[in-house]
Amino acid sequence: MLARDVVKHLGSQAALAELVGVTQQSVSGWCVKGQPIPVKHARTVEAATGIPKEDLRPDIYPRDAGAVTASGAGVVGSGAGGGVSTPSTRAEPPEPLSGLTA
């Protein structure tokens, strides 16, 4: 979603500028350049407008991030994948430190 879409939702560039604490000229620049809301303002805009951050910045907050690990994660070489391994969601413990003195 582009900044100009959020401006339409809020009604004016000045309203968006006040919401995120920048000048109206900054918001105008985002709109003219066809830019999305800057990442540092996505959560503020989400909280104030109800527009999900995933819609505001899908490049940073992908909607499918959880779905990738939830479907078959940790399964190695099974099914029709022909030996394709899927990364496991389980974190491995760190290697012990050696050579350190107390």
PyRosetta script that sets phi, psi and omega in degrees:
from pyrosetta import init, pose_from_sequence

init()
pose = pose_from_sequence("MLARDVVKHLGSQAALAELVGVTQQSVSGWCVKGQPIPVKHARTVEAATGIPKEDLRPDIYPRDAGAVTASGAGVVGSGAGGGVSTPSTRAEPPEPLSGLTA")
pose.set_psi(1, 133.2)
pose.set_omega(1, -177.9)
pose.set_phi(2, -88.0)
pose.set_psi(2, 160.9)
pose.set_omega(2, 179.7)
pose.set_phi(3, -57.4)
pose.set_psi(3, -38.0)
pose.set_omega(3, -178.8)
pose.set_phi(4, -64.5)
pose.set_psi(4, -28.2)
pose.set_omega(4, 176.5)
pose.set_phi(5, -69.5)
pose.set_psi(5, -38.4)
pose.set_omega(5, 177.3)
pose.set_phi(6, -68.0)
pose.set_psi(6, -38.0)
pose.set_omega(6, 177.2)
pose.set_phi(7, -60.5)
pose.set_psi(7, -43.1)
pose.set_omega(7, 178.0)
pose.set_phi(8, -60.6)
pose.set_psi(8, -40.5)
pose.set_omega(8, -180.0)
pose.set_phi(9, -64.7)
pose.set_psi(9, -42.6)
pose.set_omega(9, -177.8)
pose.set_phi(10, -83.5)
pose.set_psi(10, -22.6)
pose.set_omega(10, 177.4)
pose.set_phi(11, 105.4)
pose.set_psi(11, -21.9)
pose.set_omega(11, 178.9)
pose.set_phi(12, -163.7)
pose.set_psi(12, 157.9)
pose.set_omega(12, 174.4)
pose.set_phi(13, -64.4)
pose.set_psi(13, -36.7)
pose.set_omega(13, -179.4)
pose.set_phi(14, -62.4)
pose.set_psi(14, -37.5)
pose.set_omega(14, 179.5)
pose.set_phi(15, -65.2)
pose.set_psi(15, -43.2)
pose.set_omega(15, 177.6)
pose.set_phi(16, -66.2)
pose.set_psi(16, -42.4)
pose.set_omega(16, 179.7)
pose.set_phi(17, -59.6)
pose.set_psi(17, -44.9)
pose.set_omega(17, 179.6)
pose.set_phi(18, -65.2)
pose.set_psi(18, -40.0)
pose.set_omega(18, -179.7)
pose.set_phi(19, -59.1)
pose.set_psi(19, -45.2)
pose.set_omega(19, -174.7)
pose.set_phi(20, -98.9)
pose.set_psi(20, -2.4)
pose.set_omega(20, 175.0)
pose.set_phi(21, 78.1)
pose.set_psi(21, 37.6)
pose.set_omega(21, 175.7)
pose.set_phi(22, -126.6)
pose.set_psi(22, 176.3)
pose.set_omega(22, 178.6)
pose.set_phi(23, -80.5)
pose.set_psi(23, 158.0)
pose.set_omega(23, 175.6)
pose.set_phi(24, -61.5)
pose.set_psi(24, -33.0)
pose.set_omega(24, 179.3)
pose.set_phi(25, -63.6)
pose.set_psi(25, -36.4)
pose.set_omega(25, 176.9)
pose.set_phi(26, -63.0)
pose.set_psi(26, -46.4)
pose.set_omega(26, 178.9)
pose.set_phi(27, -61.9)
pose.set_psi(27, -41.6)
pose.set_omega(27, 177.9)
pose.set_phi(28, -57.8)
pose.set_psi(28, -41.9)
pose.set_omega(28, 178.5)
pose.set_phi(29, -61.9)
pose.set_psi(29, -41.9)
pose.set_omega(29, 177.7)
pose.set_phi(30, -60.6)
pose.set_psi(30, -42.1)
pose.set_omega(30, -177.6)
pose.set_phi(31, -68.3)
pose.set_psi(31, -45.9)
pose.set_omega(31, -178.4)
pose.set_phi(32, -63.1)
pose.set_psi(32, -39.0)
pose.set_omega(32, -178.9)
pose.set_phi(33, -82.0)
pose.set_psi(33, -6.4)
pose.set_omega(33, -179.4)
pose.set_phi(34, 69.9)
pose.set_psi(34, 36.5)
pose.set_omega(34, -177.3)
pose.set_phi(35, -92.8)
pose.set_psi(35, 154.1)
pose.set_omega(35, 172.0)
pose.set_phi(36, -77.8)
pose.set_psi(36, 173.2)
pose.set_omega(36, 173.7)
pose.set_phi(37, -60.9)
pose.set_psi(37, 133.7)
pose.set_omega(37, 175.8)
pose.set_phi(38, -57.4)
pose.set_psi(38, 144.4)
pose.set_omega(38, -175.8)
pose.set_phi(39, -52.3)
pose.set_psi(39, -41.1)
pose.set_omega(39, -175.5)
pose.set_phi(40, -65.8)
pose.set_psi(40, -13.0)
pose.set_omega(40, 180.0)
pose.set_phi(41, -107.9)
pose.set_psi(41, -3.4)
pose.set_omega(41, -173.3)
pose.set_phi(42, -60.9)
pose.set_psi(42, -44.9)
pose.set_omega(42, -177.6)
pose.set_phi(43, -69.2)
pose.set_psi(43, -34.9)
pose.set_omega(43, 177.5)
pose.set_phi(44, -64.5)
pose.set_psi(44, -45.2)
pose.set_omega(44, 179.7)
pose.set_phi(45, -65.3)
pose.set_psi(45, -40.6)
pose.set_omega(45, 178.5)
pose.set_phi(46, -59.6)
pose.set_psi(46, -47.6)
pose.set_omega(46, -178.2)
pose.set_phi(47, -63.2)
pose.set_psi(47, -37.7)
pose.set_omega(47, -175.9)
pose.set_phi(48, -82.4)
pose.set_psi(48, -30.1)
pose.set_omega(48, -172.7)
pose.set_phi(49, -110.3)
pose.set_psi(49, -20.6)
pose.set_omega(49, -174.6)
pose.set_phi(50, 82.8)
pose.set_psi(50, 0.4)
pose.set_omega(50, 176.5)
pose.set_phi(51, -76.5)
pose.set_psi(51, 119.5)
pose.set_omega(51, -177.1)
pose.set_phi(52, -59.7)
pose.set_psi(52, 142.6)
pose.set_omega(52, 178.6)
pose.set_phi(53, -59.8)
pose.set_psi(53, -27.2)
pose.set_omega(53, 177.4)
pose.set_phi(54, -66.3)
pose.set_psi(54, -27.5)
pose.set_omega(54, 175.6)
pose.set_phi(55, -84.1)
pose.set_psi(55, -34.7)
pose.set_omega(55, -179.5)
pose.set_phi(56, -69.5)
pose.set_psi(56, -43.7)
pose.set_omega(56, -177.2)
pose.set_phi(57, -138.7)
pose.set_psi(57, 71.7)
pose.set_omega(57, -180.0)
pose.set_phi(58, -63.7)
pose.set_psi(58, -18.8)
pose.set_omega(58, 177.1)
pose.set_phi(59, -72.3)
pose.set_psi(59, -25.3)
pose.set_omega(59, -178.8)
pose.set_phi(60, -103.2)
pose.set_psi(60, -37.6)
pose.set_omega(60, -178.6)
pose.set_phi(61, -117.8)
pose.set_psi(61, 76.5)
pose.set_omega(61, -177.8)
pose.set_phi(62, -67.2)
pose.set_psi(62, 140.5)
pose.set_omega(62, -179.0)
pose.set_phi(63, -67.0)
pose.set_psi(63, -34.5)
pose.set_omega(63, -174.6)
pose.set_phi(64, -91.0)
pose.set_psi(64, 12.3)
pose.set_omega(64, -175.9)
pose.set_phi(65, -58.2)
pose.set_psi(65, -43.3)
pose.set_omega(65, -179.4)
pose.set_phi(66, -76.2)
pose.set_psi(66, -30.3)
pose.set_omega(66, -175.9)
pose.set_phi(67, -68.7)
pose.set_psi(67, -30.4)
pose.set_omega(67, -177.7)
pose.set_phi(68, -64.6)
pose.set_psi(68, -44.3)
pose.set_omega(68, -177.4)
pose.set_phi(69, -81.8)
pose.set_psi(69, -19.9)
pose.set_omega(69, -176.1)
pose.set_phi(70, -81.0)
pose.set_psi(70, -21.7)
pose.set_omega(70, -175.5)
pose.set_phi(71, -103.0)
pose.set_psi(71, 93.6)
pose.set_omega(71, 173.6)
pose.set_phi(72, 79.3)
pose.set_psi(72, 16.9)
pose.set_omega(72, -179.9)
pose.set_phi(73, -64.5)
pose.set_psi(73, 141.8)
pose.set_omega(73, 178.1)
pose.set_phi(74, 90.0)
pose.set_psi(74, -4.9)
pose.set_omega(74, 179.5)
pose.set_phi(75, -88.8)
pose.set_psi(75, 123.5)
pose.set_omega(75, -177.4)
pose.set_phi(76, -113.5)
pose.set_psi(76, 122.8)
pose.set_omega(76, 172.9)
pose.set_phi(77, 63.6)
pose.set_psi(77, 29.6)
pose.set_omega(77, 179.4)
pose.set_phi(78, -110.3)
pose.set_psi(78, 163.3)
pose.set_omega(78, 176.3)
pose.set_phi(79, 73.9)
pose.set_psi(79, -156.4)
pose.set_omega(79, -175.3)
pose.set_phi(80, -86.1)
pose.set_psi(80, 8.9)
pose.set_omega(80, -177.6)
pose.set_phi(81, -71.3)
pose.set_psi(81, -11.3)
pose.set_omega(81, 176.9)
pose.set_phi(82, 63.9)
pose.set_psi(82, 43.4)
pose.set_omega(82, 176.0)
pose.set_phi(83, 86.8)
pose.set_psi(83, 11.3)
pose.set_omega(83, 177.9)
pose.set_phi(84, -77.4)
pose.set_psi(84, 129.0)
pose.set_omega(84, -180.0)
pose.set_phi(85, -94.7)
pose.set_psi(85, 143.1)
pose.set_omega(85, 177.7)
pose.set_phi(86, -106.2)
pose.set_psi(86, 132.7)
pose.set_omega(86, -178.7)
pose.set_phi(87, -60.8)
pose.set_psi(87, 142.5)
pose.set_omega(87, 178.3)
pose.set_phi(88, -82.3)
pose.set_psi(88, 147.0)
pose.set_omega(88, 178.1)
pose.set_phi(89, -87.7)
pose.set_psi(89, -10.1)
pose.set_omega(89, -178.7)
pose.set_phi(90, -79.7)
pose.set_psi(90, 128.4)
pose.set_omega(90, 179.7)
pose.set_phi(91, -81.3)
pose.set_psi(91, 136.0)
pose.set_omega(91, 176.5)
pose.set_phi(92, -83.2)
pose.set_psi(92, 145.7)
pose.set_omega(92, 178.5)
pose.set_phi(93, -66.7)
pose.set_psi(93, 149.7)
pose.set_omega(93, 179.4)
pose.set_phi(94, -67.8)
pose.set_psi(94, 153.4)
pose.set_omega(94, 176.2)
pose.set_phi(95, -64.6)
pose.set_psi(95, 141.2)
pose.set_omega(95, 178.4)
pose.set_phi(96, -67.4)
pose.set_psi(96, 145.5)
pose.set_omega(96, 177.4)
pose.set_phi(97, -77.3)
pose.set_psi(97, 135.8)
pose.set_omega(97, 179.3)
pose.set_phi(98, -125.3)
pose.set_psi(98, 155.4)
pose.set_omega(98, 177.5)
pose.set_phi(99, 81.3)
pose.set_psi(99, 9.0)
pose.set_omega(99, 178.4)
pose.set_phi(100, -97.8)
pose.set_psi(100, 144.1)
pose.set_omega(100, 176.7)
pose.set_phi(101, -110.7)
pose.set_psi(101, 149.9)
pose.set_omega(101, -177.5)
pose.set_phi(102, -83.9)
pose.dump_pdb("model.pdb")
